[in-house]
Amino acid sequence: MHNVDNTLDIKAVDAYLKSHLDGYRGLIEAKKFTIGQSNPTYMLRTSDRSYVLRRKPPGILLKSAHAVDREYRVLAALAGSKVPVPEVYLLCEDEGIIGSAFYVMEHLQGRTFVDPVMKGEDNATRTGAVDEMNRILAELHMVDIEATGLSDYGPPGNYFERQIARWTKQYRATEVDKITEMDRLIAALQHQIPEDDSQRTLVHGDYRIDNLMFETNGTACIGVLDWELSTIGHPYADLAAIIMQWQLPPGKEGRGLAGVDRESLGLPSDQGFVADYCARRGIPAIENFGFYLAFNFFRMAGILQGVYKRALDGNASDPTRARAFGAYVPIFAQHGLSALGEA
């Protein structure tokens, strides 16, 4: 066996899979994927196929964070639905095997796009991939949560009230220095929560183009990945998350579309993307979209703060990059204030 990353006990993994996974032929190589900051992810290669292993990171974690058991559950529930997902094979909640819970799933063969600019691709690919992203999102929000057994996957009540309280608590738990912009944004969001409109759907929680895998030579999506933040909630949170990212600068760090001539690249406007989504779901235009946008800037700031704190504590998947994320927290908070008209 060859292990190019010493953070995974490959002998323990190999022994466990030999006993619990039908058709498993023994590990030849284990390699850690370099992308991602949350749940460490590995490619496992055997003599006849490859698998993907997702685990909780080591160390002391926030109680509700890194929930690989939830990822496994939602992936299993969506098998055979109109939302493409990798097949999952097993969940191991015994932390004694490798030091944390993990699950094993199909290794999809396709391509991913790092950011929505899709540098080097032609306009037809850009248009097709973003439209497919829109279509899959609408399908995701039309999943029958009763039929898929997910009706209890999130608590009832006002989703945004619940989420703002949750992320505020987690932000406070990882707060290092006082950030005025975050304090102002938290107060403004709490004051402007819309009335509950009774929309209750499956939400992904981190829906963006780099969490979708596409077929190698086309723009059909073959898998939606990274479901750690998924729950039952309000669909506009997912939709606004896309628009949030697009408002960031283009390039390696922002991976957004700010200042980009979208029309020349075959990319839709924010308004066009939202209108296409509403048409696919058969719903009217969305009022007060700035609130949903601000909520996403707030939540992302909270996530970045958590990554930064893990880096300080020595538990980040990529410590050097994670430490840099701390500087982005006030920037995201300011974007949130601007979306609310509170700048």
C-alpha positions in Angstrom: 0.0 0.0 0.0 1.2 3.5 -0.8 0.1 6.5 1.3 0.9 10.0 0.0 -0.6 11.6 3.1 0.2 10.4 6.7 -3.0 11.9 8.2 -5.0 8.7 7.3 -4.4 5.3 8.9 -4.6 3.3 5.7 -4.0 0.0 7.3 -7.0 0.5 9.6 -9.1 1.7 6.6 -8.1 -1.3 4.5 -8.9 -3.8 7.2 -12.3 -2.2 7.9 -13.3 -2.1 4.3 -12.2 -5.7 3.7 -14.7 -6.7 6.4 -17.5 -4.3 5.6 -17.6 -3.4 1.9 -18.7 -5.9 -0.7 -16.5 -6.2 -3.7 -13.6 -4.4 -2.1 -10.3 -5.9 -3.3 -7.7 -4.2 -1.1 -6.0 -0.8 -1.0 -3.2 0.0 -3.4 -2.9 3.7 -2.9 -4.5 6.5 -0.8 -4.2 10.1 -1.8 -5.6 13.2 -0.1 -7.5 15.7 -2.2 -6.0 19.2 -1.8 -9.2 21.1 -2.2 -11.6 21.8 0.6 -11.1 23.1 4.2 -13.7 21.2 6.1 -13.9 17.4 5.9 -10.6 15.8 4.8 -11.3 13.8 1.6 -9.2 11.0 0.1 -9.1 8.9 -3.1 -8.7 5.2 -2.4 -7.4 3.1 -5.3 -7.8 -0.6 -5.5 -6.8 -3.0 -8.3 -10.1 -2.6 -10.1 -11.6 0.7 -9.0 -11.4 3.9 -6.9 -13.4 5.1 -4.0 -13.7 8.4 -2.1 -13.4 8.5 1.7 -14.7 11.6 3.6 -13.9 11.9 7.3 -14.3 14.4 10.2 -11.1 16.2 10.9 -9.2 15.3 14.0 -9.3 17.4 17.1 -12.0 19.1 19.2 -14.8 20.2 17.0 -18.0 22.3 17.3 -20.8 19.9 18.1 -22.8 20.4 14.9 -19.9 20.8 12.5 -18.3 18.3 10.1 -21.4 16.1 10.1 -20.3 13.3 7.8 -23.2 11.2 9.0 -25.6 13.9 7.6 -23.7 13.9 4.3 -24.1 10.2 4.0 -27.8 10.3 4.9 -28.7 12.9 2.3 -26.6 11.2 -0.5 -28.3 7.9 0.2 -31.8 9.6 0.2 -31.1 11.3 -3.2 -30.1 8.1 -4.9 -32.2 7.7 -8.0 -33.7 11.2 -7.8 -33.4 14.0 -10.4 -30.5 15.4 -8.3 -27.3 13.5 -9.4 -25.2 12.4 -6.5 -22.4 9.8 -6.1 -23.4 6.4 -4.8 -22.6 5.9 -1.1 -21.4 2.5 0.2 -20.9 2.7 3.9 -20.8 4.9 7.0 -18.5 4.2 9.9 -19.4 6.1 13.1 -16.9 4.1 15.2 -14.3 6.8 15.9 -12.0 4.0 17.1 -11.2 2.9 13.6 -9.3 6.0 12.3 -10.0 8.5 15.0 -13.1 10.0 13.6 -16.3 9.0 11.7 -16.1 8.6 7.9 -18.0 7.3 4.9 -17.0 5.8 1.6 -18.6 6.7 -1.7 -18.3 6.4 -5.5 -15.4 8.1 -7.2 -17.0 10.0 -10.0 -15.1 10.4 -13.3 -15.7 13.8 -14.7 -14.6 17.4 -14.5 -15.1 20.3 -12.2 -14.8 24.1 -12.8 -12.9 26.0 -10.2 -14.9 29.2 -10.7 -17.7 30.6 -12.8 -15.4 32.4 -15.3 -14.4 28.9 -16.5 -11.2 30.3 -18.0 -10.2 28.5 -21.2 -13.7 27.2 -22.0 -15.8 28.4 -24.9 -19.0 30.3 -24.4 -21.2 27.3 -25.2 -19.6 25.4 -22.3 -20.0 28.4 -19.9 -23.7 28.9 -20.9 -24.5 25.2 -20.7 -22.7 24.6 -17.3 -24.4 27.6 -15.6 -27.8 26.7 -17.0 -27.3 23.1 -15.8 -26.4 24.5 -12.4 -29.6 26.5 -12.4 -31.7 23.5 -13.5 -30.2 21.2 -10.9 -30.8 23.8 -8.1 -34.5 24.0 -9.1 -34.7 20.2 -9.1 -33.1 20.1 -5.7 -35.7 22.5 -4.3 -38.5 20.4 -5.7 -37.3 17.1 -4.1 -40.2 15.5 -2.2 -38.8 15.5 1.3 -41.5 13.2 2.5 -41.0 10.6 -0.2 -37.2 10.6 0.3 -37.5 10.3 4.1 -35.9 13.7 4.7 -38.8 15.5 6.3 -37.0 15.4 9.7 -33.6 16.3 8.2 -34.1 19.8 9.6 -36.3 21.3 12.4 -39.5 23.2 11.7 -39.9 26.9 12.0 -38.4 30.0 10.4 -35.3 28.8 8.7 -33.5 32.2 8.7 -34.2 32.8 12.3 -32.8 29.4 13.2 -29.8 29.8 10.9 -28.9 33.3 12.1 -29.0 32.1 15.7 -26.9 29.0 14.8 -24.2 30.9 12.9 -24.1 33.7 15.4 -23.5 31.1 18.2 -20.8 29.4 16.1 -19.2 32.7 15.2 -19.1 33.7 18.9 -17.5 30.3 19.7 -14.7 30.9 17.3 -14.4 34.7 17.7 -10.7 35.8 18.2 -10.9 39.6 17.9 -13.9 41.9 17.9 -15.1 42.6 14.4 -17.4 45.6 14.3 -18.8 44.8 10.8 -19.9 41.4 12.0 -21.6 42.8 15.1 -23.5 45.3 13.0 -24.5 42.6 10.4 -25.7 40.2 13.0 -27.9 42.9 14.6 -29.3 44.0 11.2 -30.1 40.5 10.0 -31.9 39.7 13.3 -34.0 42.9 12.8 -34.9 42.2 9.2 -35.9 38.5 9.1 -38.8 38.1 6.7 -42.1 36.4 7.7 -42.1 32.7 7.1 -43.6 32.0 3.7 -44.0 28.3 4.3 -41.4 27.2 1.8 -39.6 24.2 3.3 -37.3 22.3 1.0 -34.0 20.4 1.0 -31.2 23.0 0.8 -27.6 22.1 -0.1 -25.9 24.8 2.1 -22.8 25.3 -0.1 -24.2 25.3 -3.7 -21.7 26.7 -6.2 -20.1 25.6 -9.4 -17.0 24.0 -7.9 -19.2 21.7 -5.9 -20.7 20.2 -9.0 -19.1 17.6 -11.2 -19.8 17.6 -14.9 -19.4 15.0 -17.6 -15.9 15.1 -19.1 -16.9 16.3 -22.6 -20.1 18.1 -22.0 -22.1 20.2 -19.5 -24.4 17.6 -18.0 -24.0 17.5 -14.2 -23.1 14.0 -13.0 -22.9 14.7 -9.3 -23.5 17.4 -6.6 -20.9 17.2 -3.9 -20.1 18.4 -0.4 -23.4 18.2 1.5 -22.0 18.9 4.9 -24.2 22.0 5.4 -27.4 20.6 3.9 -30.6 20.7 5.9 -34.3 21.2 5.4 -34.8 25.0 5.1 -35.5 27.8 2.8 -34.5 27.5 -0.9 -33.6 31.1 -1.4 -30.6 30.6 0.8 -29.0 28.3 -1.9 -30.0 30.6 -4.7 -28.6 33.7 -3.0 -25.4 31.8 -2.2 -24.6 31.7 -5.9 -25.3 35.4 -6.4 -23.1 36.1 -3.3 -20.1 34.4 -4.9 -20.6 36.1 -8.2 -20.3 39.5 -6.5 -16.8 38.6 -5.3 -13.7 39.4 -7.4 -12.6 36.9 -10.1 -9.5 34.9 -9.7 -8.1 32.2 -7.4 -9.3 33.7 -4.1 -12.6 35.4 -4.8 -13.7 33.0 -7.6 -16.4 35.5 -8.5 -17.6 37.6 -11.4 -17.3 41.2 -10.1 -16.3 43.5 -13.0 -16.5 40.6 -15.6 -18.2 41.3 -18.9 -20.6 38.4 -18.5 -22.4 38.8 -21.8 -19.1 38.4 -23.8 -18.5 35.1 -21.9 -22.0 33.7 -22.4 -22.8 34.1 -18.7 -26.1 35.3 -17.3 -26.7 38.4 -15.2 -27.8 37.9 -11.6 -31.3 38.9 -12.5 -31.4 36.5 -15.4 -30.2 33.6 -13.4 -32.8 34.3 -10.6 -35.5 34.7 -13.2 -34.6 31.3 -14.9 -34.7 29.6 -11.5 -38.1 31.1 -10.6 -39.5 30.0 -14.0 -38.3 26.5 -13.5 -39.9 26.3 -10.1 -43.1 28.1 -11.3 -42.8 30.7 -8.6 -43.2 34.5 -8.7 -40.3 37.0 -8.6 -38.5 37.1 -5.2 -39.0 40.1 -3.0 -36.4 41.5 -0.7 -33.6 39.5 -2.3 -31.0 41.7 -0.5 -31.8 40.0 2.8 -31.1 36.5 1.4 -27.8 37.8 -0.1 -26.8 39.5 3.2 -27.6 36.3 5.1 -25.1 34.4 2.8 -22.4 36.9 3.3 -22.9 36.6 7.0 -22.9 32.8 7.0 -19.8 32.6 4.8 -18.0 35.1 7.2 -18.9 32.7 10.0 -17.5 29.7 8.1 -14.3 31.6 7.4 -14.0 32.5 11.0 -14.3 28.8 12.0 -11.6 27.8 9.4 -9.3 30.5 10.8 -9.9 29.4 14.4 -9.2 25.8 13.4 -5.9 26.9 11.8 -4.9 28.7 15.1 -5.8 25.6 17.0 -3.8 23.4 14.6 -6.8 21.5 13.2 -7.3 22.9 9.7 -7.0 20.7 6.6 -4.7 23.3 4.9 -3.3 25.4 7.8 -1.4 28.1 5.7 -4.4 28.9 3.5 -6.8 28.7 6.5 -4.9 31.4 8.4 -5.3 33.8 5.5 -9.1 33.3 5.6 -9.3 35.3 8.9 -8.7 38.6 6.9 -11.7 38.0 4.8 -14.2 37.9 7.6 -14.7 41.7 7.9 -14.8 42.0 4.1 -17.7 39.5 3.8 -19.5 41.2 6.7 -19.2 44.6 4.9 -20.6 43.0 1.7 -23.6 41.8 3.8 -24.2 45.3 5.2 -24.2 46.7 1.7 -26.7 44.1 0.5 -29.0 45.2 3.3 -28.4 48.9 2.5 -26.7 49.3 5.8 -23.2 50.2 4.5 
